[in-house]
Amino acid sequence: VQLQASGGGLVQAGGSLRLSCAASGRTFSSYSVGWFRQAPGKEREFVAAISWSGGTTRYEDSLKGRFTISRDNAKNTVYLQMNNLKPEDTAVYYCAASYSIPKPGPYEYNYWGQGTLVTVSS
């Protein structure tokens, strides 16, 4: 499966963005999908993940309530709605697909897309 993240951009603190992860391949609905982010000089960190059906989601604890992950298998797309953005949310955001249930470890994911840059100004 091939993944393409999009929707990043420049936004002021307190604003919102919705990222999209579009996938190719007929079996996309069989994969869990996760979002990760990497800020300059920092390690890649888990943001959120969703099961193949959308029935199970996981979030980094500090992001609960501000970020929401969802998917539309008919459109082969997973979304990350980000609200009340903060300057510390600035990072490159990546989506990834896994054969497994949603997990926070990047090593659990088999396919990665190119990232999309989110910049939050203060």
C-alpha positions, 0 to 999 in steps of 0.5 A, a space after each residue: 500500500 502507498 500512502 500520501 499525507 496532505 493538509 499541512 500548512 501554516 496556522 496561528 495558535 488556536 487554529 485548526 487543520 485537518 490532515 488527510 492520508 490517502 492510500 492506494 491499494 485494494 486492501 487499505 481497509 485491512 490495515 490499521 493506520 497511525 499518525 506520527 510527528 517529528 519536530 526538528 531535533 526530536 524523535 518521531 512520536 506517536 500521535 494517534 491510530 485507528 483500527 481497520 474498521 474505525 472502531 478502535 482508536 488510540 491517542 497520545 495522552 497529551 493530545 486527547 481532546 484536541 486531535 481526532 482520528 477517523 477514516 473513510 474506507 470508501 475513500 481510502 483515506 484516514 483523517 487527523 482533525 487537529 484543533 486548538 493548535 499550539 506552537 509545540 504541535 509544529 512538526 512534520 506529520 506522517 501517516 503509516 499503515 500496519 497489519 496489526 491492531 493500533 499501537 503507538 510504536 513506529 516499529 509496528 508499522 509496515 508502510 509509511 507515507 511522506 510527511 506533511 509539514 504543520 507550522 503553528 505560529 504564536 
